Amino acid sequence: MTQATPAFASEATPYRLHYWPTIQGRGEFVRLALEAAGAPYVDVARGTPAEGGGEEALMKALGDPRNPRPSFAPPFLVDGDVVVGQTAAILLYLGPRLQLVGEGEADRVWTHQLQLTVADAVAEAHDTHHPLATSAYYEDQREAALERSRAFREERIPKFLHWFERVLQRNPAGDTHLVGDALSYADLSLFQLVAGLRYAFPKATARVLADTPAVARLHTNVARRQRVKAYLESPRRISFNEEGIFRHYPELDG
């Protein structure tokens, strides 16, 4: 996979990532790309008001009436005059700028397709603990969550991870990466998906990873990359918790 030269935002005008300050969520897929590339960025809501940050700054940017193309919800990325919302769209925009996607159109479209499939899996993982309404507490829909999680454990986790296993095995450049022979944002996102599933459904995910060795190796290899490893060990990496997309309720793991 031939990749373009990175075109980072400057230190004076870094990328501005807007996402909730206490959860990994969908913003984590963007953080991982920025961290892996060594790109300068500001995690706005995690800053202080004196720095022009904080959750109030996020909400102000989200509701800015001057923006003719408002984002539906975080995450959204600000790069100068460009504002991009939706995780997959943000990564589509950042990919060539961070040297995390191939130069050719076929590679770029394929990498985007992989990211959209990760997004499908993430949405289904979220719905295991909120199958009826996102506005209701987990405790108010626990019975439905038990049934939804059973299907997710037994049918959907295997279907998603086995498909990614086939993608890795069929990559003409080898099974180390999803696309070509270099790190892409799809690799980083698959790492995050596996990390989230291992947190939320440790027993079910371990069973599937035993049958998908290439996916398991990719997860391990991404975590070992110098910049990713440094990020994972830093306070910038928010711990998984029961407010985010991936939540560990032992009863849902069977």
N, C-alpha and C positions, 0 to 999 in steps of 0.2 A: 504494500500500500504506500504510494507516494504521497507525502504530506506537504502542506504549504508551510512557509516560514511563519512563526507566530507573529501576531500583530497585537500586542498587549496594549491595554489602556496605559497611559503614562502614570508615573508615581503621583504626579500633580492632580490628575483626573482619573482615579481608579474606577473600575466598575463598581456600581452601587447595587448590591443585592438586597432586595426587600423580602424578608420572610419573618415568621414568628420567632421570637427570641429564645423560647424555652423548649423547642422540639426540633428534631431532625426533619421529619416530614418530607414533603416533596422538594423543599429547598435544599436538602442534603445532596441530591443528585447534582445540583448546580455547584454547591460548595466543593464537592469532590473534584469536579472538573477544574475549577479555578485553583484549588490547592495542588492538584497533580501537575498542572502546567506552571505553577509558580507565578500566577498572574496577580497583580495588585488589585485588591477589592476591599470594599467596606461592607460589612454585614450590618446594615443600617440600624435595625431594631435592637441590636445588641450593643450599640454605642450609647453614649450619654447625651442628654439634651445639650450640654455645653459643646459637644462635638457635632451637633446637628443630627443626632441619632435618637434612639429610643423608640418604643412602640408608637408613641404619638407621631413621630416623624414618618413612620411607615403608614399609619392611617391617613395622615395628611397627604402623602404622595399618592396613596390609593384613591383618595377622593378628590384629587386636584381637578377643579373644573376647567382648567386651561388645557388639559390633555384631551385632544380630540379622539384618541384611541385608548380609552380607559381599560385597565386590566380588570378581569372579573374578580380575582382574588390573588393573594400571594401564592407562589413566588412571582416576582417580576424583577427584571434587570434594567437598570438605567445605564446607558453608555452614551454620554453626551446628549444629543437630541433624540436618540433612539430609545424607546421603551418597549421591552419585549416581555410578554406574560406567557404562562404555561410552560412547564418544565421542558417538555420535548421541543417546543419552539425556541426556548432560551438556548438549549444545547445545540440545536440546528444553527442558530446564529453564532454561538461561541466556537463551535467545532473548528472551523477553518482558522479562526483568529487565535486559538490556543494550540493549534497543531494537534488536534485530537480527532481528526477525520481525514480520509484520503482526499487527494485533489480531484479525482475523477468524479463525474456526476453519478455513475453507478455505485461507487463506494459511499458517496454522501447520502443517496436515497436509501441504500441498504442499511446504513448505520441509523438513519432516522427511523426506518421500519423497525429495527431492533429496539430502539428506544420507546417507540409506541407500544410494542409488546410488553416491555418492562412496565410501562404505565398501566396497561391492562391488568397485569399481575398485582401491582400496587393497589389499584382500586378494589380488586377482589379481596386482597388481604385486609383492607380497611373495613370492608363490608362484613367480615366475619364477626366483628364485635359491634357493628352498628348496622344490622341487616334491615331494620325497619325504618329508622329515621336518624339522621345525623344530629338532630336537635334533641333527641331523647338520651337519657343516661343508659349506659351499658346494662345496669341492673334492671332497667325497665323493659329490656328486650333480650334477657338472658336465655330464655328457652329457644327463641328463634336463632340466637347466636350459636347455641350448641349444635343445632341442626345444620346451620350454614357452615360452621367450622368443620363438621364431619365431612361434608361434601368437598370442602376446600382441601382438607388434609388428604383425603383418599383419592380425589379425582384431579383437582386443579393444580396443586403443587407438583405432582408427578408430571402432568401434561406440560406445564410451563418449563420445568427444569429439563425434562427429557428433550423438549424441542430445542432448547439452548445447547444441550449436549450434541444433538445432531448438527446444529449450525457449526459448532466448534470442530467436530469430526470431519465435516465436509469443506472446511476452509482450505482452499488449495495451498495456502501458505503455512499450514500446520494448525494444530489445535491449541496453540498458546493464546491466540487472540480471536475475537469474533469476526473481525474484518482485517484481512491482510496480515502483515507481519509486525505491526506496531500498535501501541496502545491507542485505543479510541475511547470516546466518551461512553460508548455502549459497554465496553469492558468495565469501566468504573461503575456504571449503573447496574450491571449484573452483579458486581461485587456487593453493592449496597442492597440489592434485592435479596441476595443470599444471606447477608448479615442480618437483615430485618427478619427474614423467615426463621433463621436460627434462633433469634431472640424470642419471637412470638410463638413459634411451634418447634421447639428444639427436638423433640422426639420424632415427629413426623418428618421434619426436614433432614435429620440425620439418616433416616431410612432411605430417602430419595437420593441424597448425596452419595450414599454407598453405591448406588447404581448409575451415578453420573460423575465419573471421576474427572473428566475434563472440566466440568463446571466447578467442582471442588478445588481443582488445581488453580483455575483462574482466580478464584476467590483468595486463595493463599498467596498467589504470586502478586496480585494487586496490592494486598496488605503489606507486602515486603518492599514495595517500591519506596525509594528514599523519601520523597516528598509526601507520599500518602502515609507512610509509617510515622513520619514526624507529625503529621496532622492528627492521625488517630490517637497519638500519645499526648496531644496538646489539649489545653482547656477549650480550644476552639471547637473540638468535636463534642457536641452535646451527647450525653448518654441517652440510650433508648429509655423511654418511660411510658407510663400508661396515659399519656395525653396525646401521643403521636399516632401515626398510621399503624405502626407495628407495636402491638400491645401483648404482653405476656399474661394471659389468664390461664393458669394451669388446667382448668377444666375444659378449655377449648382445644387443648393438645391431645385429648383422648386419654 
